Amino acid sequence: MTAVEIFLCTIIGISLTVNYGFGIGWYSSSSQAWLRHQMGIDGTDMVHPWAYFNYVR
């Protein structure tokens, strides 16, 4: 691999990591209560990712 390829892969990797971390943070904090309300499962503490995925899909 050339230096340019390594540089590009590093940038892409960092941006993916940041976006993923931001998504997890947003998902776990602000959207939990809203999702519980929307999905009619206000009693549960956490919205499971699978339930969220199936609901969105």
C-alpha distance matrix in Angstrom:
0.0 3.7 6.6 8.1 6.1 6.6 10.0 10.9 10.4 12.4 15.0 15.4 15.8 18.3 20.2 20.6 21.8 24.2 25.5 26.0 27.9 29.9 30.8 31.9 34.0 35.6 36.3 37.9 40.0 41.3 41.2 42.7 46.3 45.9 44.3 47.0 49.6 48.1 47.7 51.2 50.1 51.2 52.3 48.9 46.9 43.4 42.2 40.0 36.7 37.8 41.0 39.3 37.0 39.9 42.0 39.5 38.8
3.7 0.0 3.8 5.4 5.3 6.4 8.6 10.0 10.8 12.4 14.5 15.6 16.6 18.5 20.2 21.2 22.6 24.5 25.9 26.9 28.6 30.4 31.5 33.0 34.7 36.2 37.2 38.9 40.7 41.9 42.0 43.7 47.2 46.7 45.4 48.3 50.7 49.2 49.1 52.6 51.6 52.5 53.8 50.5 48.3 44.9 43.7 41.8 38.5 39.8 42.9 40.9 38.7 41.8 43.6 40.9 40.4
6.6 3.8 0.0 3.8 5.5 5.1 6.1 8.6 9.9 10.5 12.3 14.3 15.2 16.5 18.4 19.9 21.0 22.5 24.3 25.6 26.9 28.5 30.1 31.5 32.8 34.5 35.8 37.3 38.9 40.1 40.5 42.3 45.8 45.4 44.3 47.2 49.5 48.3 48.4 51.8 50.7 51.4 52.7 49.4 47.1 43.8 42.8 41.2 37.9 39.5 42.5 40.4 38.4 41.7 43.3 40.6 40.4
8.1 5.4 3.8 0.0 3.8 5.4 5.0 6.1 8.6 9.8 10.6 12.3 14.1 15.4 16.6 18.3 19.9 21.2 22.5 24.1 25.7 26.9 28.4 30.2 31.6 32.8 34.2 36.0 37.5 38.4 38.7 40.8 44.1 43.4 42.4 45.5 47.6 46.2 46.5 49.9 49.1 49.8 51.4 48.2 46.0 42.6 41.4 40.0 36.5 38.2 41.0 38.6 36.6 39.9 41.3 38.4 38.2
6.1 5.3 5.5 3.8 0.0 3.8 5.4 5.1 6.1 8.5 9.9 10.5 12.0 14.2 15.4 16.3 18.1 19.9 21.0 22.2 24.1 25.6 26.6 28.3 30.1 31.3 32.4 34.2 36.0 37.0 37.0 38.9 42.3 41.7 40.4 43.3 45.7 44.1 44.1 47.6 46.8 47.7 49.1 45.9 43.9 40.4 39.1 37.3 33.9 35.3 38.2 36.1 33.9 37.0 38.6 35.9 35.5
6.6 6.4 5.1 5.4 3.8 0.0 3.8 5.5 5.2 6.1 8.7 10.0 10.4 12.2 14.3 15.3 16.3 18.3 19.9 20.8 22.3 24.2 25.5 26.8 28.4 30.0 31.1 32.6 34.5 35.7 36.0 37.6 41.1 40.8 39.6 42.4 44.8 43.6 43.6 46.9 45.8 46.6 47.8 44.5 42.2 38.8 37.8 36.1 32.8 34.5 37.5 35.4 33.5 36.8 38.4 35.8 35.7
10.0 8.6 6.1 5.0 5.4 3.8 0.0 3.8 5.5 5.1 6.3 8.7 9.9 10.7 12.4 14.3 15.4 16.6 18.4 19.9 21.1 22.5 24.2 25.8 27.0 28.5 30.0 31.6 33.1 34.1 34.6 36.6 39.9 39.5 38.6 41.5 43.8 42.6 42.9 46.2 45.2 45.8 47.1 44.0 41.6 38.3 37.4 36.0 32.8 34.7 37.5 35.1 33.4 36.8 38.1 35.4 35.5
10.9 10.0 8.6 6.1 5.1 5.5 3.8 0.0 3.8 5.4 5.1 6.2 8.5 9.9 10.6 12.2 14.2 15.4 16.4 18.1 19.9 21.0 22.3 24.2 25.7 26.8 28.1 30.1 31.6 32.4 32.6 34.7 38.0 37.3 36.3 39.3 41.5 40.1 40.4 43.8 43.1 43.8 45.3 42.2 40.1 36.7 35.4 34.1 30.6 32.4 35.1 32.6 30.8 34.1 35.3 32.4 32.4
10.4 10.8 9.9 8.6 6.1 5.2 5.5 3.8 0.0 3.8 5.5 5.1 6.0 8.5 9.9 10.4 12.1 14.1 15.2 16.2 18.1 19.8 20.7 22.2 24.1 25.5 26.4 28.2 30.1 31.2 31.2 32.9 36.4 35.9 34.6 37.5 39.9 38.6 38.5 41.9 41.0 41.8 43.1 39.9 37.8 34.4 33.1 31.5 28.1 29.7 32.6 30.5 28.5 31.8 33.4 30.7 30.6
12.4 12.4 10.5 9.8 8.5 6.1 5.1 5.4 3.8 0.0 3.8 5.5 5.1 6.1 8.6 9.9 10.5 12.2 14.2 15.2 16.4 18.2 19.8 21.0 22.4 24.1 25.4 26.8 28.5 29.8 30.2 31.9 35.4 35.2 34.1 36.9 39.3 38.3 38.4 41.7 40.5 41.0 42.3 39.0 36.7 33.4 32.5 31.1 28.0 30.0 32.8 30.6 29.1 32.6 33.9 31.4 31.7
15.0 14.5 12.3 10.6 9.9 8.7 6.3 5.1 5.5 3.8 0.0 3.8 5.5 5.2 6.2 8.6 9.9 10.6 12.2 14.1 15.4 16.4 18.1 19.9 21.0 22.3 23.9 25.7 27.0 27.9 28.4 30.5 33.8 33.3 32.5 35.5 37.7 36.6 37.0 40.3 39.4 39.8 41.3 38.3 36.0 32.7 31.7 30.6 27.4 29.6 32.1 29.5 28.1 31.7 32.6 29.9 30.4
15.4 15.6 14.3 12.3 10.5 10.0 8.7 6.2 5.1 5.5 3.8 0.0 3.8 5.5 5.2 6.1 8.5 9.9 10.5 12.0 14.1 15.2 16.2 18.1 19.8 20.9 22.0 24.0 25.7 26.5 26.5 28.5 31.9 31.3 30.2 33.2 35.4 34.1 34.3 37.7 36.9 37.6 39.2 36.1 34.1 30.6 29.3 28.0 24.6 26.6 29.1 26.6 24.9 28.4 29.5 26.7 27.0
15.8 16.6 15.2 14.1 12.0 10.4 9.9 8.5 6.0 5.1 5.5 3.8 0.0 3.8 5.5 5.2 6.1 8.6 9.9 10.5 12.1 14.1 15.2 16.4 18.2 19.8 20.8 22.3 24.2 25.5 25.6 27.2 30.8 30.5 29.3 32.0 34.5 33.5 33.5 36.7 35.6 36.2 37.5 34.2 32.0 28.6 27.6 26.1 22.9 25.0 27.7 25.5 24.0 27.5 28.9 26.4 26.8
18.3 18.5 16.5 15.4 14.2 12.2 10.7 9.9 8.5 6.1 5.2 5.5 3.8 0.0 3.8 5.4 5.1 6.1 8.5 9.8 10.5 12.1 14.0 15.3 16.4 18.1 19.7 21.0 22.5 23.8 24.4 26.2 29.5 29.4 28.6 31.4 33.7 33.0 33.3 36.4 35.2 35.4 36.8 33.7 31.2 28.0 27.3 26.3 23.3 25.8 28.3 25.8 24.8 28.5 29.4 27.0 27.9
20.2 20.2 18.4 16.6 15.4 14.3 12.4 10.6 9.9 8.6 6.2 5.2 5.5 3.8 0.0 3.8 5.4 5.1 6.0 8.4 9.8 10.4 12.0 14.1 15.2 16.2 17.9 19.8 21.1 21.8 22.3 24.4 27.6 27.2 26.5 29.5 31.6 30.6 31.1 34.3 33.5 33.8 35.4 32.5 30.2 27.0 25.9 25.2 22.1 24.6 26.7 23.9 22.9 26.6 27.2 24.5 25.5
20.6 21.2 19.9 18.3 16.3 15.3 14.3 12.2 10.4 9.9 8.6 6.1 5.2 5.4 3.8 0.0 3.8 5.5 5.2 5.9 8.5 9.8 10.3 12.1 14.1 15.2 16.0 18.0 19.9 20.8 20.7 22.6 26.0 25.5 24.4 27.3 29.6 28.5 28.6 31.9 31.0 31.6 33.1 30.1 28.0 24.6 23.3 22.2 18.9 21.2 23.6 21.0 19.7 23.4 24.3 21.8 22.5
21.8 22.6 21.0 19.9 18.1 16.3 15.4 14.2 12.1 10.5 9.9 8.5 6.1 5.1 5.4 3.8 0.0 3.8 5.5 5.1 6.0 8.5 9.8 10.5 12.1 14.1 15.1 16.4 18.2 19.8 20.1 21.5 25.0 25.1 24.1 26.6 29.2 28.5 28.6 31.6 30.3 30.6 31.8 28.7 26.2 23.0 22.3 21.2 18.3 21.0 23.4 21.0 20.3 24.0 24.9 22.8 23.9
24.2 24.5 22.5 21.2 19.9 18.3 16.6 15.4 14.1 12.2 10.6 9.9 8.6 6.1 5.1 5.5 3.8 0.0 3.8 5.5 5.1 6.0 8.5 9.9 10.5 12.1 14.0 15.3 16.5 17.7 18.5 20.4 23.6 23.6 23.1 25.8 28.1 27.6 28.1 31.0 29.9 29.8 31.3 28.4 25.8 22.8 22.2 21.8 19.1 22.1 24.1 21.3 21.0 24.8 25.1 22.9 24.5
25.5 25.9 24.3 22.5 21.0 19.9 18.4 16.4 15.2 14.2 12.2 10.5 9.9 8.5 6.0 5.2 5.5 3.8 0.0 3.8 5.5 5.1 6.0 8.6 9.8 10.4 11.9 14.1 15.4 16.0 16.3 18.4 21.6 21.2 20.5 23.5 25.6 24.7 25.3 28.4 27.6 27.8 29.6 26.8 24.6 21.4 20.2 19.9 17.0 19.8 21.5 18.5 18.0 21.8 22.0 19.5 21.0
26.0 26.9 25.6 24.1 22.2 20.8 19.9 18.1 16.2 15.2 14.1 12.0 10.5 9.8 8.4 5.9 5.1 5.5 3.8 0.0 3.8 5.4 5.0 6.2 8.6 9.9 10.3 12.1 14.2 15.5 15.3 16.8 20.3 20.2 19.0 21.7 24.2 23.4 23.5 26.6 25.4 25.8 27.3 24.2 22.1 18.7 17.6 16.8 13.9 16.7 18.8 16.2 15.7 19.5 20.1 18.0 19.4
27.9 28.6 26.9 25.7 24.1 22.3 21.1 19.9 18.1 16.4 15.4 14.1 12.1 10.5 9.8 8.5 6.0 5.1 5.5 3.8 0.0 3.8 5.4 5.2 6.1 8.6 9.8 10.6 12.2 14.1 14.7 16.0 19.4 19.9 19.1 21.4 24.0 23.8 24.1 26.8 25.3 25.2 26.5 23.4 20.8 17.8 17.4 17.1 14.8 18.1 19.9 17.4 17.7 21.4 21.7 20.0 21.9
29.9 30.4 28.5 26.9 25.6 24.2 22.5 21.0 19.8 18.2 16.4 15.2 14.1 12.1 10.4 9.8 8.5 6.0 5.1 5.4 3.8 0.0 3.8 5.5 5.1 6.1 8.4 9.9 10.7 11.7 12.6 14.6 17.7 17.8 17.6 20.2 22.3 22.1 22.9 25.6 24.5 24.2 25.9 23.2 20.7 17.9 17.3 17.7 15.5 18.9 20.1 17.1 17.7 21.4 21.1 19.1 21.4
30.8 31.5 30.1 28.4 26.6 25.5 24.2 22.3 20.7 19.8 18.1 16.2 15.2 14.0 12.0 10.3 9.8 8.5 6.0 5.0 5.4 3.8 0.0 3.8 5.4 5.2 5.9 8.4 10.0 10.6 10.5 12.4 15.7 15.4 14.7 17.5 19.7 19.1 19.7 22.6 21.7 21.8 23.6 20.9 18.8 15.7 14.5 14.7 12.2 15.5 16.6 13.5 13.9 17.6 17.3 15.3 17.6
31.9 33.0 31.5 30.2 28.3 26.8 25.8 24.2 22.2 21.0 19.9 18.1 16.4 15.3 14.1 12.1 10.5 9.9 8.6 6.2 5.2 5.5 3.8 0.0 3.8 5.5 5.0 6.0 8.5 10.4 10.3 11.1 14.6 15.2 14.1 16.3 19.1 19.0 19.0 21.7 20.2 20.2 21.5 18.5 16.1 13.0 12.4 12.3 10.4 14.0 15.2 12.7 13.6 17.3 17.3 16.0 18.3
34.0 34.7 32.8 31.6 30.1 28.4 27.0 25.7 24.1 22.4 21.0 19.8 18.2 16.4 15.2 14.1 12.1 10.5 9.8 8.6 6.1 5.1 5.4 3.8 0.0 3.8 5.5 5.3 6.1 8.3 9.6 10.6 13.7 14.7 14.6 16.6 18.9 19.4 20.0 22.3 20.7 20.1 21.4 18.7 15.9 13.4 13.6 14.4 13.2 16.9 17.7 15.1 16.6 20.1 19.5 18.4 21.1
35.6 36.2 34.5 32.8 31.3 30.0 28.5 26.8 25.5 24.1 22.3 20.9 19.8 18.1 16.2 15.2 14.1 12.1 10.4 9.9 8.6 6.1 5.2 5.5 3.8 0.0 3.8 5.5 5.4 5.7 6.7 8.9 11.7 11.8 12.1 14.6 16.5 16.7 17.8 20.2 19.2 18.5 20.5 18.3 15.9 13.5 13.0 14.4 13.1 16.7 16.8 13.7 15.4 18.7 17.6 16.1 19.2
36.3 37.2 35.8 34.2 32.4 31.1 30.0 28.1 26.4 25.4 23.9 22.0 20.8 19.7 17.9 16.0 15.1 14.0 11.9 10.3 9.8 8.4 5.9 5.0 5.5 3.8 0.0 3.8 5.7 6.3 5.3 6.6 10.0 10.2 9.4 11.9 14.2 14.2 14.7 17.3 16.2 16.0 17.8 15.4 13.4 10.5 9.4 10.7 9.5 13.0 13.0 10.1 12.0 15.2 14.2 13.3 16.3
37.9 38.9 37.3 36.0 34.2 32.6 31.6 30.1 28.2 26.8 25.7 24.0 22.3 21.0 19.8 18.0 16.4 15.3 14.1 12.1 10.6 9.9 8.4 6.0 5.3 5.5 3.8 0.0 3.8 6.5 6.6 5.9 9.3 10.9 10.4 11.7 14.5 15.3 15.5 17.5 15.6 14.9 16.1 13.5 10.8 8.3 8.6 10.2 10.1 13.8 13.7 11.6 14.1 17.0 16.2 15.9 19.0
40.0 40.7 38.9 37.5 36.0 34.5 33.1 31.6 30.1 28.5 27.0 25.7 24.2 22.5 21.1 19.9 18.2 16.5 15.4 14.2 12.2 10.7 10.0 8.5 6.1 5.4 5.7 3.8 0.0 3.8 5.9 6.1 8.2 10.0 10.8 12.1 14.1 15.5 16.5 18.0 16.5 15.0 16.5 14.5 11.7 10.3 11.0 13.3 13.5 17.1 16.6 14.2 17.0 19.7 18.3 17.9 21.3
41.3 41.9 40.1 38.4 37.0 35.7 34.1 32.4 31.2 29.8 27.9 26.5 25.5 23.8 21.8 20.8 19.8 17.7 16.0 15.5 14.1 11.7 10.6 10.4 8.3 5.7 6.3 6.5 3.8 0.0 3.8 5.9 7.0 7.6 9.3 11.2 12.3 13.4 15.2 16.8 16.0 14.5 16.8 15.4 13.3 12.0 11.9 14.7 14.7 18.0 16.9 14.1 16.9 19.4 17.3 16.7 20.2
41.2 42.0 40.5 38.7 37.0 36.0 34.6 32.6 31.2 30.2 28.4 26.5 25.6 24.4 22.3 20.7 20.1 18.5 16.3 15.3 14.7 12.6 10.5 10.3 9.6 6.7 5.3 6.6 5.9 3.8 0.0 3.8 5.7 5.2 5.8 8.4 9.8 10.2 11.7 13.8 13.3 12.5 15.1 13.7 12.3 10.5 9.3 12.1 12.0 14.9 13.5 10.6 13.5 15.8 13.6 13.1 16.7
42.7 43.7 42.3 40.8 38.9 37.6 36.6 34.7 32.9 31.9 30.5 28.5 27.2 26.2 24.4 22.6 21.5 20.4 18.4 16.8 16.0 14.6 12.4 11.1 10.6 8.9 6.6 5.9 6.1 5.9 3.8 0.0 3.8 5.5 5.2 6.1 8.6 9.9 10.5 12.0 10.6 9.6 11.7 10.0 8.5 6.9 6.4 9.7 10.7 13.6 11.9 9.9 13.4 15.3 13.4 13.8 17.3
46.3 47.2 45.8 44.1 42.3 41.1 39.9 38.0 36.4 35.4 33.8 31.9 30.8 29.5 27.6 26.0 25.0 23.6 21.6 20.3 19.4 17.7 15.7 14.6 13.7 11.7 10.0 9.3 8.2 7.0 5.7 3.8 0.0 3.8 5.5 5.1 6.2 8.6 10.0 10.5 9.6 7.6 10.2 9.8 8.9 8.8 8.8 12.5 13.9 16.4 14.1 12.4 16.0 17.3 14.8 15.6 19.2
45.9 46.7 45.4 43.4 41.7 40.8 39.5 37.3 35.9 35.2 33.3 31.3 30.5 29.4 27.2 25.5 25.1 23.6 21.2 20.2 19.9 17.8 15.4 15.2 14.7 11.8 10.2 10.9 10.0 7.6 5.2 5.5 3.8 0.0 3.8 5.5 5.1 6.1 8.5 9.9 10.3 9.1 12.5 12.3 12.1 11.3 10.1 13.5 14.2 16.3 13.8 11.5 14.8 16.0 13.0 13.3 17.0
44.3 45.4 44.3 42.4 40.4 39.6 38.6 36.3 34.6 34.1 32.5 30.2 29.3 28.6 26.5 24.4 24.1 23.1 20.5 19.0 19.1 17.6 14.7 14.1 14.6 12.1 9.4 10.4 10.8 9.3 5.8 5.2 5.5 3.8 0.0 3.8 5.3 5.0 5.9 8.3 8.4 8.6 11.7 10.8 11.1 9.5 7.2 10.3 11.0 12.7 10.0 7.9 11.3 12.3 9.5 10.3 13.9
47.0 48.3 47.2 45.5 43.3 42.4 41.5 39.3 37.5 36.9 35.5 33.2 32.0 31.4 29.5 27.3 26.6 25.8 23.5 21.7 21.4 20.2 17.5 16.3 16.6 14.6 11.9 11.7 12.1 11.2 8.4 6.1 5.1 5.5 3.8 0.0 3.8 5.5 5.3 5.9 5.0 4.8 7.9 7.5 8.6 8.1 6.7 10.1 12.1 13.5 10.4 9.6 13.3 13.7 11.1 12.9 16.2
49.6 50.7 49.5 47.6 45.7 44.8 43.8 41.5 39.9 39.3 37.7 35.4 34.5 33.7 31.6 29.6 29.2 28.1 25.6 24.2 24.0 22.3 19.7 19.1 18.9 16.5 14.2 14.5 14.1 12.3 9.8 8.6 6.2 5.1 5.3 3.8 0.0 3.8 5.6 5.2 6.4 5.5 9.3 10.3 11.6 11.7 10.4 13.8 15.4 16.6 13.3 12.2 15.7 15.7 12.5 14.1 17.4
48.1 49.2 48.3 46.2 44.1 43.6 42.6 40.1 38.6 38.3 36.6 34.1 33.5 33.0 30.6 28.5 28.5 27.6 24.7 23.4 23.8 22.1 19.1 19.0 19.4 16.7 14.2 15.3 15.5 13.4 10.2 9.9 8.6 6.1 5.0 5.5 3.8 0.0 3.8 5.6 7.9 8.6 12.2 12.6 14.1 13.3 11.0 13.8 14.7 15.3 12.0 10.6 13.5 13.2 9.7 11.0 14.2
47.7 49.1 48.4 46.5 44.1 43.6 42.9 40.4 38.5 38.4 37.0 34.3 33.5 33.3 31.1 28.6 28.6 28.1 25.3 23.5 24.1 22.9 19.7 19.0 20.0 17.8 14.7 15.5 16.5 15.2 11.7 10.5 10.0 8.5 5.9 5.3 5.6 3.8 0.0 3.8 5.6 7.9 10.8 10.7 12.9 11.9 9.2 11.5 12.8 12.8 9.1 8.8 11.7 10.8 7.7 10.2 12.9
51.2 52.6 51.8 49.9 47.6 46.9 46.2 43.8 41.9 41.7 40.3 37.7 36.7 36.4 34.3 31.9 31.6 31.0 28.4 26.6 26.8 25.6 22.6 21.7 22.3 20.2 17.3 17.5 18.0 16.8 13.8 12.0 10.5 9.9 8.3 5.9 5.2 5.6 3.8 0.0 3.8 5.8 8.5 9.7 12.5 12.6 10.9 13.4 15.5 15.5 11.7 12.1 15.2 14.0 11.2 13.9 16.5
50.1 51.6 50.7 49.1 46.8 45.8 45.2 43.1 41.0 40.5 39.4 36.9 35.6 35.2 33.5 31.0 30.3 29.9 27.6 25.4 25.3 24.5 21.7 20.2 20.7 19.2 16.2 15.6 16.5 16.0 13.3 10.6 9.6 10.3 8.4 5.0 6.4 7.9 5.6 3.8 0.0 3.8 5.4 6.0 9.1 9.5 8.4 11.0 13.7 14.0 10.5 11.4 14.9 14.1 12.0 14.9 17.5
51.2 52.5 51.4 49.8 47.7 46.6 45.8 43.8 41.8 41.0 39.8 37.6 36.2 35.4 33.8 31.6 30.6 29.8 27.8 25.8 25.2 24.2 21.8 20.2 20.1 18.5 16.0 14.9 15.0 14.5 12.5 9.6 7.6 9.1 8.6 4.8 5.5 8.6 7.9 5.8 3.8 0.0 3.8 5.7 7.9 9.4 9.5 12.7 15.5 16.6 13.4 13.6 17.3 17.1 14.8 17.2 20.2
52.3 53.8 52.7 51.4 49.1 47.8 47.1 45.3 43.1 42.3 41.3 39.2 37.5 36.8 35.4 33.1 31.8 31.3 29.6 27.3 26.5 25.9 23.6 21.5 21.4 20.5 17.8 16.1 16.5 16.8 15.1 11.7 10.2 12.5 11.7 7.9 9.3 12.2 10.8 8.5 5.4 3.8 0.0 3.8 6.7 9.2 10.3 13.0 16.4 17.2 14.4 15.4 19.0 18.7 17.0 19.7 22.4
48.9 50.5 49.4 48.2 45.9 44.5 44.0 42.2 39.9 39.0 38.3 36.1 34.2 33.7 32.5 30.1 28.7 28.4 26.8 24.2 23.4 23.2 20.9 18.5 18.7 18.3 15.4 13.5 14.5 15.4 13.7 10.0 9.8 12.3 10.8 7.5 10.3 12.6 10.7 9.7 6.0 5.7 3.8 0.0 3.8 5.7 7.2 9.6 13.1 14.3 11.9 13.0 16.5 16.7 15.5 18.1 20.7
46.9 48.3 47.1 46.0 43.9 42.2 41.6 40.1 37.8 36.7 36.0 34.1 32.0 31.2 30.2 28.0 26.2 25.8 24.6 22.1 20.8 20.7 18.8 16.1 15.9 15.9 13.4 10.8 11.7 13.3 12.3 8.5 8.9 12.1 11.1 8.6 11.6 14.1 12.9 12.5 9.1 7.9 6.7 3.8 0.0 3.8 7.0 9.4 12.7 14.7 13.1 13.5 17.0 18.0 16.9 19.0 21.8
43.4 44.9 43.8 42.6 40.4 38.8 38.3 36.7 34.4 33.4 32.7 30.6 28.6 28.0 27.0 24.6 23.0 22.8 21.4 18.7 17.8 17.9 15.7 13.0 13.4 13.5 10.5 8.3 10.3 12.0 10.5 6.9 8.8 11.3 9.5 8.1 11.7 13.3 11.9 12.6 9.5 9.4 9.2 5.7 3.8 0.0 3.8 6.0 9.0 11.4 10.2 10.3 13.6 15.0 14.4 16.1 18.8
42.2 43.7 42.8 41.4 39.1 37.8 37.4 35.4 33.1 32.5 31.7 29.3 27.6 27.3 25.9 23.3 22.3 22.2 20.2 17.6 17.4 17.3 14.5 12.4 13.6 13.0 9.4 8.6 11.0 11.9 9.3 6.4 8.8 10.1 7.2 6.7 10.4 11.0 9.2 10.9 8.4 9.5 10.3 7.2 7.0 3.8 0.0 3.8 6.3 8.4 6.7 6.6 10.1 11.4 10.6 12.4 15.0
40.0 41.8 41.2 40.0 37.3 36.1 36.0 34.1 31.5 31.1 30.6 28.0 26.1 26.3 25.2 22.2 21.2 21.8 19.9 16.8 17.1 17.7 14.7 12.3 14.4 14.4 10.7 10.2 13.3 14.7 12.1 9.7 12.5 13.5 10.3 10.1 13.8 13.8 11.5 13.4 11.0 12.7 13.0 9.6 9.4 6.0 3.8 0.0 3.8 5.4 5.2 6.2 8.6 10.0 10.6 12.3 14.2
36.7 38.5 37.9 36.5 33.9 32.8 32.8 30.6 28.1 28.0 27.4 24.6 22.9 23.3 22.1 18.9 18.3 19.1 17.0 13.9 14.8 15.5 12.2 10.4 13.2 13.1 9.5 10.1 13.5 14.7 12.0 10.7 13.9 14.2 11.0 12.1 15.4 14.7 12.8 15.5 13.7 15.5 16.4 13.1 12.7 9.0 6.3 3.8 0.0 3.8 5.4 4.9 6.0 8.5 9.7 10.4 11.9
37.8 39.8 39.5 38.2 35.3 34.5 34.7 32.4 29.7 30.0 29.6 26.6 25.0 25.8 24.6 21.2 21.0 22.1 19.8 16.7 18.1 18.9 15.5 14.0 16.9 16.7 13.0 13.8 17.1 18.0 14.9 13.6 16.4 16.3 12.7 13.5 16.6 15.3 12.8 15.5 14.0 16.6 17.2 14.3 14.7 11.4 8.4 5.4 3.8 0.0 3.8 5.3 5.0 6.1 8.4 9.9 10.4
41.0 42.9 42.5 41.0 38.2 37.5 37.5 35.1 32.6 32.8 32.1 29.1 27.7 28.3 26.7 23.6 23.4 24.1 21.5 18.8 19.9 20.1 16.6 15.2 17.7 16.8 13.0 13.7 16.6 16.9 13.5 11.9 14.1 13.8 10.0 10.4 13.3 12.0 9.1 11.7 10.5 13.4 14.4 11.9 13.1 10.2 6.7 5.2 5.4 3.8 0.0 3.8 5.4 5.2 6.0 8.6 9.8
39.3 40.9 40.4 38.6 36.1 35.4 35.1 32.6 30.5 30.6 29.5 26.6 25.5 25.8 23.9 21.0 21.0 21.3 18.5 16.2 17.4 17.1 13.5 12.7 15.1 13.7 10.1 11.6 14.2 14.1 10.6 9.9 12.4 11.5 7.9 9.6 12.2 10.6 8.8 12.1 11.4 13.6 15.4 13.0 13.5 10.3 6.6 6.2 4.9 5.3 3.8 0.0 3.8 5.5 5.1 6.1 8.5
37.0 38.7 38.4 36.6 33.9 33.5 33.4 30.8 28.5 29.1 28.1 24.9 24.0 24.8 22.9 19.7 20.3 21.0 18.0 15.7 17.7 17.7 13.9 13.6 16.6 15.4 12.0 14.1 17.0 16.9 13.5 13.4 16.0 14.8 11.3 13.3 15.7 13.5 11.7 15.2 14.9 17.3 19.0 16.5 17.0 13.6 10.1 8.6 6.0 5.0 5.4 3.8 0.0 3.8 5.4 5.3 6.0
39.9 41.8 41.7 39.9 37.0 36.8 36.8 34.1 31.8 32.6 31.7 28.4 27.5 28.5 26.6 23.4 24.0 24.8 21.8 19.5 21.4 21.4 17.6 17.3 20.1 18.7 15.2 17.0 19.7 19.4 15.8 15.3 17.3 16.0 12.3 13.7 15.7 13.2 10.8 14.0 14.1 17.1 18.7 16.7 18.0 15.0 11.4 10.0 8.5 6.1 5.2 5.5 3.8 0.0 3.8 5.5 5.1
42.0 43.6 43.3 41.3 38.6 38.4 38.1 35.3 33.4 33.9 32.6 29.5 28.9 29.4 27.2 24.3 24.9 25.1 22.0 20.1 21.7 21.1 17.3 17.3 19.5 17.6 14.2 16.2 18.3 17.3 13.6 13.4 14.8 13.0 9.5 11.1 12.5 9.7 7.7 11.2 12.0 14.8 17.0 15.5 16.9 14.4 10.6 10.6 9.7 8.4 6.0 5.1 5.4 3.8 0.0 3.8 5.5
39.5 40.9 40.6 38.4 35.9 35.8 35.4 32.4 30.7 31.4 29.9 26.7 26.4 27.0 24.5 21.8 22.8 22.9 19.5 18.0 20.0 19.1 15.3 16.0 18.4 16.1 13.3 15.9 17.9 16.7 13.1 13.8 15.6 13.3 10.3 12.9 14.1 11.0 10.2 13.9 14.9 17.2 19.7 18.1 19.0 16.1 12.4 12.3 10.4 9.9 8.6 6.1 5.3 5.5 3.8 0.0 3.8
38.8 40.4 40.4 38.2 35.5 35.7 35.5 32.4 30.6 31.7 30.4 27.0 26.8 27.9 25.5 22.5 23.9 24.5 21.0 19.4 21.9 21.4 17.6 18.3 21.1 19.2 16.3 19.0 21.3 20.2 16.7 17.3 19.2 17.0 13.9 16.2 17.4 14.2 12.9 16.5 17.5 20.2 22.4 20.7 21.8 18.8 15.0 14.2 11.9 10.4 9.8 8.5 6.0 5.1 5.5 3.8 0.0
